[in-house]
Amino acid sequence: MADLAFACAEAVATRYAATPTLTFTVTITESTGVRVHAIALRCQIRVEPHRRRYSAAEARRLNDLFGDTSRWAETVKPIQLAMVSTMVPGFRSLTEVDLQVPCTYDLEVASARYLQALDDGTIPLLLLFSGTVFLARGDGFSVELIPWSCEATYRMPVSVWREVVDMHFPGSAWLRCSRETLDALSAFKSERALPTWDATLAALLKEVGEP
């Protein structure tokens, strides 16, 4: 039986990807010496918000996600970031594999709202591994499942998240609204001959006295 251990070496912003994508480099160690023919690997990646401290400004931005800080002991729960899969080629003892993790910048999604609220420091992640291991046995193969206990922790710098977002949406953010709201905003924009949606929102804020 194979004895596998997983670790995350680094995470970097993926350049030239069609959508915002992070690349996680995962190290896989097999300690019994058996030849691994291949692994059909799945990885669930979670953010663990309770494993870091927050500034007062970050806490204010996270209020709509977790509520008042007095309730955080009850409301701060793990957040799903992604579920990805890949095929790991054959190896003996040690190998590295890159996991391509697409990211959303939809601020209606909890993970994006959480990440957008952070100024600096690191993002505590938990990588949970599962899948199927194919082992070379003489002239044939045996098949095993990766134990559910296989996991790895990693603290990804907030700067990496900022970099992957800025590659695709430099200096901007996405907001989603209903069609009725969009129609009303379009009418407001047209009546005042405003050149952009940013100028439209700025004009609305000015009318209600917000800086």
Backbone as a chain_set.jsonl record, in Angstrom:
{"seq": "MADLAFACAEAVATRYAATPTLTFTVTITESTGVRVHAIALRCQIRVEPHRRRYSAAEARRLNDLFGDTSRWAETVKPIQLAMVSTMVPGFRSLTEVDLQVPCTYDLEVASARYLQALDDGTIPLLLLFSGTVFLARGDGFSVELIPWSCEATYRMPVSVWREVVDMHFPGSAWLRCSRETLDALSAFKSERALPTWDATLAALLKEVGEP", "coords": {"N": [[0.845, -1.2, 0.0], [0.573, 2.195, -0.839], [2.127, 5.013, 0.714], [1.31, 8.131, 1.001], [2.212, 11.582, 1.151], [1.352, 15.016, 1.261], [2.246, 18.343, 0.319], [2.143, 21.905, 0.034], [4.054, 23.885, -1.943], [4.213, 26.468, -3.101], [2.292, 29.283, -4.328], [1.352, 30.96, -7.219], [0.513, 33.748, -9.345], [-0.966, 33.056, -12.455], [0.337, 33.764, -15.484], [-0.851, 34.987, -18.651], [-3.141, 33.456, -18.72], [-6.537, 32.71, -19.687], [-8.549, 33.439, -17.954], [-8.693, 34.779, -14.565], [-6.282, 33.03, -12.769], [-4.756, 30.889, -10.419], [-1.689, 29.198, -9.77], [-0.9, 26.418, -8.015], [1.813, 24.824, -6.578], [2.291, 21.584, -5.797], [3.79, 19.257, -3.69], [4.38, 15.809, -3.724], [4.983, 13.046, -1.761], [6.086, 9.713, -1.592], [6.557, 7.158, 0.649], [7.144, 4.402, 0.9], [8.55, 3.283, -1.169], [7.352, 2.077, -3.344], [6.469, 1.947, -6.82], [4.74, 4.547, -8.269], [2.35, 4.596, -10.691], [0.468, 6.386, -11.749], [-1.66, 9.129, -10.719], [-4.98, 9.956, -10.256], [-5.908, 12.847, -9.342], [-7.721, 14.764, -6.985], [-8.49, 17.923, -5.569], [-9.661, 19.821, -2.959], [-9.935, 23.148, -2.092], [-9.855, 25.25, 0.624], [-10.538, 28.334, 2.305], [-9.445, 29.361, 5.473], [-10.612, 31.402, 7.559], [-10.423, 31.903, 10.317], [-7.842, 31.547, 11.093], [-6.168, 33.754, 11.02], [-5.252, 37.173, 11.857], [-7.037, 40.35, 11.871], [-7.122, 43.682, 10.636], [-8.649, 46.766, 11.812], [-9.85, 48.063, 9.649], [-10.099, 45.976, 7.793], [-11.854, 44.316, 9.196], [-14.164, 45.898, 9.176], [-14.834, 45.812, 6.451], [-15.462, 43.15, 6.239], [-17.801, 42.895, 7.561], [-20.346, 42.481, 6.36], [-20.098, 39.893, 5.614], [-19.347, 38.285, 7.82], [-20.612, 39.487, 9.949], [-20.886, 41.453, 12.996], [-17.844, 41.914, 14.879], [-18.029, 40.918, 17.433], [-19.463, 38.615, 17.22], [-17.943, 36.853, 15.825], [-16.764, 34.489, 16.718], [-18.731, 32.633, 16.363], [-19.627, 32.987, 13.744], [-17.553, 33.022, 11.855], [-16.515, 30.921, 9.501], [-15.049, 28.171, 7.568], [-14.366, 28.839, 4.08], [-15.255, 27.881, 0.865], [-12.928, 27.753, -1.722], [-12.101, 26.535, -4.178], [-12.505, 23.604, -6.289], [-10.525, 21.316, -7.763], [-9.005, 19.206, -10.299], [-6.522, 16.882, -11.493], [-4.198, 14.968, -13.502], [-1.571, 13.06, -12.267], [1.63, 12.288, -13.348], [3.622, 9.206, -13.558], [5.869, 8.262, -10.866], [8.547, 7.802, -8.495], [9.025, 7.888, -5.094], [9.223, 10.884, -4.94], [7.579, 13.76, -6.243], [6.505, 16.668, -8.108], [3.611, 18.614, -8.764], [1.588, 20.821, -10.677], [-1.246, 22.618, -9.795], [-3.878, 24.045, -11.45], [-5.846, 26.697, -10.662], [-8.764, 28.2, -11.211], [-10.036, 31.483, -10.579], [-12.65, 33.455, -9.216], [-13.868, 36.796, -9.654], [-16.203, 37.782, -8.9], [-17.991, 39.65, -6.78], [-20.23, 38.861, -5.448], [-19.788, 36.347, -4.647], [-18.735, 34.453, -1.883], [-15.995, 33.798, -1.369], [-14.545, 35.581, -3.036], [-15.41, 38.048, -2.02], [-14.36, 37.9, 0.548], [-11.536, 37.731, 0.053], [-11.096, 40.132, -1.303], [-11.417, 41.936, 0.742], [-9.096, 41.964, 2.22], [-6.039, 43.513, 3.205], [-3.234, 43.063, 3.484], [-0.616, 40.721, 4.452], [-1.165, 37.206, 4.95], [-3.122, 34.543, 3.447], [-4.836, 32.051, 4.975], [-4.895, 28.76, 3.934], [-6.438, 25.567, 3.363], [-5.745, 22.533, 1.929], [-7.4, 19.822, 0.705], [-7.059, 16.51, -0.114], [-7.99, 13.974, -2.449], [-8.814, 11.02, -4.406], [-7.614, 8.659, -6.91], [-5.1, 6.175, -6.855], [-2.76, 4.656, -8.934], [-0.777, 1.884, -8.903], [2.33, 0.43, -9.838], [2.741, -2.988, -10.18], [4.723, -5.538, -10.571], [3.994, -7.171, -13.51], [1.61, -5.927, -13.768], [-0.984, -3.748, -12.424], [-2.101, -2.147, -9.419], [-4.882, -0.711, -7.673], [-5.639, 2.009, -5.614], [-7.29, 4.088, -3.163], [-6.857, 7.515, -2.343], [-6.369, 8.361, 0.988], [-8.83, 10.076, 2.999], [-7.688, 11.585, 4.937], [-5.511, 12.906, 3.937], [-3.994, 15.941, 3.587], [-2.997, 19.412, 3.325], [-1.587, 22.435, 4.543], [-1.374, 25.92, 3.728], [-0.059, 29.172, 3.56], [-0.993, 31.662, 1.703], [0.355, 34.564, 0.263], [-1.339, 37.702, 0.425], [-0.681, 39.443, -1.562], [-0.302, 37.862, -3.811], [-2.888, 37.156, -4.586], [-3.827, 39.74, -5.188], [-2.192, 40.294, -7.36], [-3.033, 38.404, -9.315], [-5.638, 39.26, -9.8], [-5.217, 41.903, -10.67], [-3.927, 41.45, -13.065], [-5.968, 40.861, -14.842], [-8.079, 42.613, -14.29], [-7.174, 45.443, -14.021], [-7.001, 47.961, -11.622], [-9.782, 47.987, -11.203], [-13.13, 46.758, -10.408], [-15.759, 44.254, -10.137], [-19.284, 44.467, -10.165], [-22.498, 43.091, -9.565], [-25.834, 43.479, -10.658], [-29.461, 43.763, -10.705], [-31.516, 43.511, -13.702], [-33.417, 45.507, -13.792], [-32.31, 47.459, -12.122], [-30.009, 48.011, -13.612], [-31.18, 49.067, -15.939], [-32.27, 51.414, -14.886], [-29.915, 52.701, -14.067], [-28.716, 53.003, -16.56], [-30.456, 54.806, -17.804], [-30.091, 57.04, -16.146], [-27.369, 57.521, -16.656], [-27.447, 58.097, -19.413], [-29.108, 60.374, -19.549], [-27.511, 62.295, -18.364], [-25.318, 62.3, -19.92], [-23.011, 60.861, -19.221], [-19.737, 59.507, -19.352], [-18.747, 56.956, -18.544], [-19.43, 53.921, -16.607], [-18.281, 54.097, -14.126], [-18.124, 56.862, -13.749], [-20.832, 57.344, -13.654], [-21.665, 56.051, -11.258], [-20.132, 57.562, -9.483], [-21.34, 60.074, -9.794], [-23.884, 59.543, -8.765], [-23.21, 58.995, -6.076], [-22.244, 61.516, -5.382], [-24.594, 63.023, -5.518], [-25.98, 62.093, -3.299], [-24.426, 62.998, -1.324], [-22.119, 61.636, -0.603], [-18.569, 61.226, -0.264]], "CA": [[0.0, 0.0, 0.0], [1.347, 3.434, -0.919], [2.017, 5.961, 1.825], [1.475, 9.435, 0.354], [2.131, 12.816, 1.937], [1.202, 16.161, 0.369], [2.608, 19.662, 0.824], [2.042, 22.972, -0.967], [5.321, 24.62, -1.938], [3.997, 27.884, -3.41], [1.173, 29.651, -5.202], [1.713, 32.136, -8.007], [-0.446, 34.184, -10.356], [-0.668, 32.443, -13.745], [0.352, 34.753, -16.563], [-1.374, 34.628, -19.97], [-4.344, 32.623, -18.63], [-7.708, 33.394, -20.239], [-9.291, 33.968, -16.813], [-7.819, 34.814, -13.383], [-5.91, 31.671, -12.392], [-3.616, 30.669, -9.544], [-1.01, 27.914, -9.912], [-0.373, 25.882, -6.77], [2.791, 23.748, -6.747], [2.079, 20.595, -4.739], [4.796, 18.198, -3.587], [3.829, 14.519, -3.293], [6.03, 12.132, -1.314], [5.684, 8.319, -1.338], [7.629, 6.748, 1.556], [7.384, 2.956, 0.965], [9.395, 2.878, -2.273], [6.578, 1.503, -4.433], [6.405, 2.787, -8.012], [3.419, 5.096, -8.573], [2.17, 4.694, -12.141], [-0.273, 7.637, -12.003], [-2.671, 9.493, -9.718], [-6.094, 10.823, -10.641], [-5.913, 13.638, -8.115], [-8.69, 15.841, -6.75], [-8.1, 18.78, -4.449], [-10.602, 20.85, -2.504], [-9.174, 24.211, -1.443], [-10.687, 26.071, 1.497], [-9.967, 29.415, 3.102], [-9.742, 29.205, 6.902], [-10.497, 32.785, 8.037], [-10.155, 31.994, 11.755], [-6.424, 31.325, 11.337], [-5.375, 34.969, 10.873], [-5.764, 38.377, 12.512], [-7.575, 41.343, 10.94], [-7.085, 45.082, 11.057], [-9.976, 47.349, 11.987], [-10.406, 48.338, 8.32], [-10.507, 44.69, 7.216], [-13.038, 43.857, 9.93], [-15.326, 46.652, 8.683], [-15.194, 45.293, 5.131], [-15.973, 41.784, 6.386], [-19.006, 42.908, 8.379], [-21.492, 41.897, 5.664], [-19.845, 38.46, 5.44], [-19.297, 37.597, 9.115], [-21.325, 40.211, 10.997], [-20.077, 42.205, 13.961], [-16.727, 41.122, 15.401], [-18.422, 40.27, 18.691], [-20.078, 37.339, 16.89], [-17.07, 36.11, 14.92], [-16.496, 33.139, 17.225], [-19.795, 31.764, 15.852], [-19.95, 33.199, 12.322], [-16.404, 32.84, 10.967], [-16.428, 29.512, 9.107], [-14.272, 27.969, 6.343], [-14.969, 29.27, 2.822], [-14.775, 27.103, -0.281], [-12.274, 28.533, -2.768], [-12.119, 25.835, -5.464], [-12.336, 22.155, -6.379], [-9.811, 21.097, -9.023], [-8.489, 17.85, -10.496], [-5.445, 16.761, -12.468], [-3.525, 13.669, -13.561], [-0.165, 13.108, -11.865], [2.394, 11.231, -14.039], [4.305, 8.231, -12.726], [7.054, 8.693, -10.123], [8.952, 7.018, -7.341], [9.491, 8.65, -3.918], [8.917, 12.308, -4.849], [7.263, 14.48, -7.474], [5.77, 17.93, -7.968], [2.555, 18.799, -9.759], [0.957, 22.14, -10.63], [-2.704, 22.663, -9.82], [-4.398, 25.286, -12.01], [-7.047, 27.024, -9.886], [-9.465, 29.397, -11.69], [-10.554, 32.335, -9.505], [-13.714, 34.382, -9.585], [-13.814, 38.144, -9.086], [-17.596, 38.149, -8.651], [-18.062, 40.004, -5.371], [-21.37, 38.198, -4.83], [-19.286, 35.058, -4.175], [-18.136, 34.666, -0.56], [-14.532, 33.754, -1.402], [-14.05, 36.825, -3.628], [-15.667, 39.134, -1.064], [-13.382, 37.767, 1.634], [-10.196, 38.057, -0.411], [-11.075, 41.552, -1.654], [-11.412, 42.727, 1.972], [-7.804, 41.891, 2.895], [-5.049, 44.505, 2.788], [-1.898, 42.473, 3.379], [-0.459, 39.499, 5.228], [-1.338, 35.945, 4.242], [-4.445, 33.926, 3.423], [-4.665, 30.667, 5.421], [-5.603, 27.811, 3.077], [-6.378, 24.14, 3.641], [-5.906, 21.737, 0.719], [-7.879, 18.485, 1.034], [-6.778, 15.687, -1.288], [-8.658, 12.689, -2.641], [-8.589, 10.534, -5.756], [-7.258, 7.266, -7.143], [-3.677, 5.934, -7.087], [-2.461, 3.462, -9.722], [0.555, 1.438, -8.523], [2.934, -0.599, -10.692], [2.988, -4.227, -9.437], [5.191, -6.555, -11.5], [3.514, -6.967, -14.877], [0.279, -5.317, -13.737], [-1.205, -2.569, -11.596], [-3.125, -2.188, -8.378], [-5.579, 0.577, -7.551], [-5.959, 2.397, -4.242], [-7.854, 5.422, -2.979], [-6.131, 8.418, -1.451], [-7.127, 8.522, 2.241], [-9.416, 11.397, 3.215], [-6.862, 12.315, 5.902], [-4.413, 13.597, 3.24], [-4.252, 17.373, 3.465], [-1.842, 20.29, 3.48], [-1.902, 23.842, 4.803], [-0.502, 26.869, 3.033], [-0.393, 30.586, 3.763], [-0.74, 32.376, 0.453], [0.405, 36.02, 0.436], [-2.424, 38.476, -0.177], [-0.143, 40.074, -2.764], [-0.49, 36.951, -4.947], [-4.279, 37.356, -5.016], [-3.889, 41.056, -5.828], [-1.518, 40.212, -8.654], [-3.843, 37.672, -10.292], [-6.779, 40.117, -10.137], [-4.752, 43.068, -11.435], [-3.574, 41.022, -14.418], [-7.161, 40.817, -15.68], [-8.953, 43.76, -14.011], [-6.326, 46.455, -13.381], [-7.633, 49.153, -11.075], [-11.241, 47.95, -11.313], [-13.825, 45.668, -9.714], [-17.031, 43.888, -10.762], [-20.493, 44.444, -9.352], [-23.647, 42.525, -10.269], [-27.104, 44.091, -10.259], [-30.606, 43.262, -11.467], [-31.737, 44.202, -14.968], [-34.171, 46.728, -13.505], [-31.344, 48.445, -11.631], [-29.161, 48.386, -14.734], [-31.961, 49.951, -16.81], [-32.357, 52.717, -14.231], [-28.586, 53.312, -14.152], [-28.498, 53.374, -17.958], [-31.219, 56.027, -18.045], [-29.385, 58.1, -15.421], [-26.125, 57.768, -17.388], [-27.764, 58.702, -20.7], [-29.664, 61.713, -19.349], [-26.454, 63.219, -17.965], [-24.21, 62.127, -20.875], [-21.828, 60.437, -18.476], [-18.962, 58.67, -20.287], [-18.47, 55.595, -18.073], [-20.214, 53.471, -15.45], [-17.621, 54.623, -12.938], [-18.577, 58.246, -13.613], [-22.246, 57.286, -13.271], [-21.748, 55.762, -9.822], [-19.569, 58.705, -8.78], [-22.354, 61.118, -9.808], [-24.909, 59.144, -7.798], [-22.683, 59.203, -4.727], [-22.171, 62.946, -5.159], [-25.926, 63.523, -5.286], [-26.439, 61.756, -1.947], [-23.508, 63.612, -0.388], [-20.993, 60.775, -0.225], [-17.327, 61.673, -0.918]], "C": [[0.878, 1.247, 0.0], [1.093, 4.296, 0.311], [2.348, 7.342, 1.28], [1.369, 10.572, 1.357], [2.156, 13.994, 0.965], [1.646, 17.44, 1.074], [2.478, 20.665, -0.311], [3.283, 23.842, -0.857], [5.124, 26.114, -2.176], [2.72, 28.049, -4.221], [1.565, 30.939, -5.917], [0.57, 32.488, -8.95], [-0.019, 33.639, -11.71], [-0.768, 33.492, -14.846], [-0.206, 34.15, -17.846], [-2.544, 33.639, -19.9], [-5.538, 33.42, -19.142], [-8.548, 34.035, -19.143], [-8.347, 34.027, -15.622], [-7.55, 33.403, -12.859], [-4.696, 31.691, -11.486], [-3.011, 29.302, -9.849], [-0.406, 27.524, -8.568], [0.599, 24.747, -7.098], [2.695, 22.817, -5.545], [3.168, 19.531, -4.827], [4.14, 16.938, -3.042], [4.99, 13.586, -2.972], [5.433, 10.748, -1.076], [6.82, 7.643, -0.577], [7.923, 5.252, 1.579], [8.29, 2.462, -0.157], [8.663, 2.255, -3.44], [6.538, 2.485, -5.606], [4.965, 3.234, -8.25], [3.311, 5.271, -10.088], [1.465, 5.995, -12.525], [-1.219, 7.881, -10.832], [-3.719, 10.362, -10.388], [-6.434, 11.639, -9.396], [-7.031, 14.675, -8.114], [-8.239, 16.63, -5.527], [-9.185, 19.814, -4.178], [-9.808, 21.883, -1.712], [-10.138, 25.102, -0.656], [-9.876, 27.2, 2.11], [-10.39, 29.189, 4.544], [-9.564, 30.559, 7.591], [-10.11, 32.906, 9.504], [-8.664, 31.873, 12.078], [-5.557, 32.56, 11.068], [-6.023, 36.111, 11.633], [-6.181, 39.394, 11.455], [-7.434, 42.733, 11.514], [-8.513, 45.592, 11.203], [-10.644, 47.612, 10.638], [-10.885, 47.043, 7.657], [-11.774, 44.175, 7.885], [-14.292, 44.59, 9.467], [-15.778, 46.112, 7.331], [-15.815, 43.901, 5.214], [-17.275, 41.719, 7.178], [-20.191, 42.249, 7.683], [-21.319, 40.394, 5.433], [-19.936, 37.698, 6.761], [-20.1, 38.274, 10.214], [-20.36, 40.964, 11.895], [-19.003, 41.31, 14.564], [-17.063, 40.409, 16.705], [-19.022, 38.887, 18.454], [-19.169, 36.427, 16.069], [-16.745, 34.702, 15.41], [-17.523, 32.14, 16.69], [-19.928, 31.839, 14.328], [-18.785, 32.961, 11.367], [-16.192, 31.351, 10.711], [-15.551, 29.385, 7.857], [-15.071, 28.34, 5.094], [-14.379, 28.453, 1.681], [-14.159, 28.028, -1.322], [-12.381, 27.84, -4.119], [-12.085, 24.332, -5.251], [-11.72, 21.877, -7.737], [-9.327, 19.654, -9.094], [-7.4, 17.874, -11.558], [-4.924, 15.335, -12.461], [-2.053, 13.861, -13.218], [0.576, 11.984, -12.583], [3.118, 10.316, -13.052], [5.553, 8.79, -12.054], [7.389, 7.656, -9.058], [9.514, 7.973, -6.288], [8.999, 10.092, -3.875], [8.593, 12.884, -6.211], [6.587, 15.791, -7.124], [4.741, 18.03, -9.085], [1.956, 20.186, -9.572], [-0.554, 21.99, -10.721], [-3.142, 24.029, -10.343], [-5.757, 25.574, -11.369], [-7.674, 28.299, -10.441], [-10.069, 30.164, -10.506], [-11.673, 33.222, -10.037], [-13.453, 35.742, -8.948], [-15.232, 38.687, -8.919], [-17.758, 38.401, -7.159], [-19.35, 39.553, -4.701], [-20.955, 36.85, -4.246], [-18.488, 35.281, -2.893], [-16.618, 34.7, -0.606], [-13.946, 35.047, -1.966], [-14.261, 38.006, -2.693], [-14.653, 39.097, 0.076], [-11.999, 38.231, 1.186], [-10.055, 39.545, -0.735], [-10.957, 42.423, -0.408], [-10.043, 42.804, 2.634], [-6.812, 42.902, 2.316], [-3.666, 43.896, 2.564], [-1.834, 41.221, 4.233], [-0.642, 38.268, 4.359], [-2.775, 35.445, 4.363], [-4.274, 32.464, 3.835], [-5.544, 29.708, 4.611], [-5.427, 26.389, 3.598], [-6.666, 23.4, 2.345], [-6.246, 20.307, 1.123], [-7.788, 17.615, -0.213], [-7.593, 14.392, -1.272], [-8.355, 12.229, -4.064], [-8.151, 9.084, -5.775], [-5.777, 7.148, -7.495], [-3.519, 4.617, -7.846], [-0.999, 3.081, -9.466], [1.045, 0.351, -9.473], [3.291, -1.806, -9.829], [3.411, -5.315, -10.417], [4.76, -6.238, -12.918], [2.153, -6.272, -14.926], [0.229, -4.102, -12.819], [-2.199, -2.892, -10.492], [-3.685, -0.782, -8.208], [-5.921, 0.817, -6.089], [-6.588, 3.78, -4.241], [-6.952, 6.232, -2.059], [-6.955, 8.59, -0.178], [-7.644, 9.953, 2.406], [-8.604, 12.23, 4.202], [-5.732, 13.097, 5.24], [-4.772, 15.065, 3.023], [-2.952, 18.14, 3.632], [-2.335, 21.694, 3.769], [-0.917, 24.723, 4.054], [-0.989, 28.28, 3.308], [0.002, 31.354, 2.505], [-0.692, 33.883, 0.705], [-0.782, 36.711, -0.252], [-1.962, 39.117, -1.478], [-0.3, 39.18, -3.997], [-1.91, 37.077, -5.486], [-4.425, 38.693, -5.735], [-3.29, 41.009, -7.233], [-2.396, 39.525, -9.691], [-5.067, 38.487, -10.712], [-6.345, 41.275, -11.023], [-4.313, 42.704, -12.85], [-4.766, 41.132, -15.366], [-8.07, 42.036, -15.501], [-8.161, 44.859, -13.332], [-7.12, 47.675, -12.925], [-9.143, 49.162, -11.119], [-11.806, 46.775, -10.522], [-15.151, 45.427, -10.417], [-18.15, 43.93, -9.741], [-21.636, 43.877, -10.187], [-24.917, 43.179, -9.752], [-28.224, 43.511, -11.119], [-30.762, 44.048, -12.764], [-32.5, 45.505, -14.756], [-33.242, 47.837, -13.013], [-30.442, 48.928, -12.755], [-29.891, 49.325, -15.688], [-32.042, 51.351, -16.22], [-31.014, 53.448, -14.285], [-28.286, 53.783, -15.568], [-29.215, 54.669, -18.297], [-30.546, 57.234, -17.388], [-28.122, 58.504, -16.183], [-26.396, 58.512, -18.7], [-28.247, 60.139, -20.549], [-28.58, 62.737, -19.052], [-25.226, 63.119, -18.864], [-22.904, 61.767, -20.174], [-21.055, 59.406, -19.301], [-18.784, 57.222, -19.861], [-19.397, 55.224, -16.925], [-19.594, 53.98, -14.155], [-18.055, 56.063, -12.685], [-20.039, 58.299, -13.187], [-22.404, 57.048, -11.783], [-21.192, 56.92, -9.002], [-20.582, 59.853, -8.711], [-23.488, 60.8, -8.839], [-24.451, 59.374, -6.367], [-22.609, 60.697, -4.395], [-23.551, 63.522, -4.84], [-26.444, 63.225, -3.876], [-25.447, 62.246, -0.892], [-22.38, 62.733, 0.094], [-19.738, 61.235, -0.958], [-16.887, 60.678, -1.996]], "O": [[1.832, 1.329, 0.773], [-0.003, 4.307, 0.87], [3.518, 7.688, 1.115], [0.557, 10.539, 2.281], [2.884, 13.977, -0.027], [1.445, 17.598, 2.278], [2.677, 20.324, -1.477], [3.538, 24.456, 0.179], [5.779, 26.937, -1.538], [2.151, 27.081, -4.727], [2.046, 31.887, -5.296], [-0.24, 31.632, -9.308], [1.15, 33.743, -12.082], [-1.842, 34.037, -15.1], [-0.055, 32.954, -18.098], [-2.902, 33.044, -20.916], [-5.56, 34.647, -19.048], [-9.189, 35.06, -19.373], [-7.295, 33.39, -15.65], [-8.485, 32.667, -12.542], [-3.729, 32.41, -11.738], [-3.736, 28.355, -10.152], [0.478, 28.204, -8.048], [0.243, 23.814, -7.817], [2.983, 23.213, -4.416], [3.432, 18.978, -5.894], [3.435, 16.98, -2.034], [5.868, 13.362, -3.805], [4.391, 10.623, -0.432], [7.935, 7.557, -1.091], [8.886, 4.851, 2.233], [8.759, 1.325, -0.103], [9.293, 1.929, -4.446], [6.569, 3.7, -5.411], [4.072, 2.402, -8.414], [4.091, 6.009, -10.691], [1.827, 6.63, -13.515], [-1.534, 6.973, -10.062], [-3.398, 11.375, -11.009], [-7.156, 11.177, -8.512], [-7.258, 15.369, -9.105], [-7.681, 16.075, -4.579], [-9.572, 20.579, -5.061], [-9.094, 21.537, -0.771], [-11.105, 25.633, -1.202], [-8.689, 27.05, 2.398], [-11.547, 28.866, 4.815], [-8.5, 30.841, 8.143], [-9.524, 33.914, 9.901], [-8.267, 32.079, 13.225], [-4.343, 32.434, 10.905], [-7.193, 36.036, 12.01], [-5.752, 39.325, 10.303], [-7.6, 42.947, 12.715], [-9.465, 44.939, 10.776], [-11.85, 47.414, 10.489], [-11.947, 47.015, 7.036], [-12.667, 43.655, 7.214], [-15.362, 43.989, 9.372], [-16.977, 45.971, 7.09], [-16.605, 43.52, 4.35], [-17.797, 40.635, 7.44], [-20.964, 41.537, 8.323], [-22.279, 39.702, 5.095], [-20.517, 36.615, 6.828], [-20.259, 37.711, 11.297], [-19.175, 41.095, 11.591], [-19.208, 40.109, 14.742], [-16.44, 39.4, 17.038], [-19.086, 38.074, 19.376], [-19.587, 35.343, 15.661], [-16.479, 33.814, 14.6], [-17.234, 30.95, 16.573], [-20.303, 30.853, 13.693], [-19.008, 32.72, 10.181], [-15.746, 30.615, 11.591], [-15.328, 30.374, 7.158], [-16.291, 28.179, 5.053], [-13.16, 28.346, 1.545], [-14.8, 28.984, -1.758], [-12.718, 28.484, -5.113], [-11.696, 23.844, -4.19], [-12.332, 22.173, -8.763], [-9.249, 18.964, -8.077], [-7.357, 18.765, -12.407], [-5.179, 14.58, -11.523], [-1.372, 14.709, -13.795], [0.19, 10.824, -12.443], [3.213, 10.618, -11.862], [6.216, 9.675, -12.594], [6.6, 6.756, -8.77], [10.394, 8.779, -6.589], [8.411, 10.501, -2.874], [9.235, 12.554, -7.209], [6.152, 16.001, -5.992], [4.978, 17.584, -10.208], [1.831, 20.67, -8.447], [-1.073, 21.319, -11.614], [-2.814, 25.055, -9.748], [-6.699, 24.796, -11.515], [-7.168, 29.388, -10.17], [-10.553, 29.559, -9.55], [-11.631, 33.677, -11.18], [-12.895, 35.836, -7.855], [-15.436, 39.897, -8.812], [-17.671, 37.469, -6.359], [-19.558, 39.824, -3.518], [-21.685, 36.273, -3.441], [-17.662, 36.191, -2.822], [-16.004, 35.543, 0.048], [-12.959, 35.559, -1.437], [-13.393, 38.872, -2.58], [-14.152, 40.135, 0.51], [-11.363, 39.036, 1.866], [-9.014, 40.146, -0.47], [-10.446, 43.54, -0.49], [-9.843, 43.629, 3.525], [-6.754, 43.116, 1.105], [-3.01, 44.188, 1.565], [-2.86, 40.715, 4.686], [-0.315, 38.282, 3.172], [-3.53, 35.856, 5.243], [-3.627, 31.703, 3.115], [-6.77, 29.827, 4.601], [-4.404, 26.052, 4.195], [-7.709, 23.61, 1.727], [-5.461, 19.653, 1.81], [-8.37, 17.941, -1.247], [-7.844, 13.806, -0.219], [-7.72, 12.949, -4.836], [-8.296, 8.366, -4.786], [-5.259, 7.906, -8.315], [-4.074, 3.592, -7.451], [-0.09, 3.853, -9.772], [0.286, -0.535, -9.866], [4.046, -1.682, -8.864], [2.558, -5.952, -11.034], [5.1, -5.191, -13.468], [1.606, -6.053, -16.008], [1.255, -3.51, -12.484], [-3.028, -3.793, -10.621], [-3.039, 0.207, -8.557], [-6.434, -0.073, -5.41], [-6.438, 4.546, -5.193], [-6.361, 5.701, -1.119], [-8.134, 8.933, -0.259], [-6.986, 10.914, 2.008], [-8.8, 13.441, 4.299], [-5.057, 13.877, 5.911], [-5.752, 15.377, 2.346], [-1.932, 17.578, 4.032], [-3.393, 22.094, 3.284], [0.217, 24.328, 3.782], [-2.191, 28.546, 3.292], [1.175, 31.652, 2.28], [-1.617, 34.427, 1.307], [-1.171, 36.348, -1.362], [-2.761, 39.313, -2.394], [-0.418, 39.688, -5.112], [-2.117, 37.103, -6.699], [-5.075, 38.768, -6.778], [-3.818, 41.61, -8.169], [-2.502, 39.998, -10.823], [-5.489, 38.409, -11.866], [-7.011, 41.596, -12.007], [-4.324, 43.555, -13.739], [-4.604, 41.454, -16.543], [-8.751, 42.448, -16.44], [-8.438, 45.187, -12.178], [-7.807, 48.329, -13.711], [-9.748, 50.233, -11.078], [-11.069, 45.918, -10.035], [-15.62, 46.264, -11.188], [-17.991, 43.49, -8.602], [-21.73, 44.154, -11.383], [-25.062, 43.407, -8.551], [-27.971, 42.854, -12.129], [-30.199, 45.134, -12.905], [-32.261, 46.49, -15.453], [-33.361, 48.992, -13.421], [-30.142, 50.119, -12.845], [-29.296, 50.277, -16.195], [-31.907, 52.347, -16.93], [-30.967, 54.656, -14.516], [-27.676, 54.834, -15.761], [-28.667, 55.529, -18.986], [-30.442, 58.305, -17.986], [-27.84, 59.692, -16.335], [-25.67, 59.44, -19.057], [-27.853, 61.018, -21.316], [-28.697, 63.902, -19.432], [-24.213, 63.771, -18.611], [-21.84, 62.297, -20.493], [-21.667, 58.516, -19.893], [-18.679, 56.34, -20.713], [-20.062, 56.08, -16.343], [-20.308, 54.262, -13.193], [-18.323, 56.444, -11.545], [-20.44, 59.195, -12.445], [-23.17, 57.741, -11.113], [-21.724, 57.231, -7.935], [-20.677, 60.532, -7.688], [-23.997, 61.696, -8.166], [-25.206, 59.886, -5.541], [-22.879, 61.097, -3.263], [-23.672, 64.407, -3.992], [-27.237, 63.986, -3.321], [-25.601, 61.951, 0.293], [-21.741, 63.044, 1.099], [-19.806, 61.596, -2.132], [-15.866, 60.887, -2.65]]}, "num_chains": 1, "name": "protein.A"}
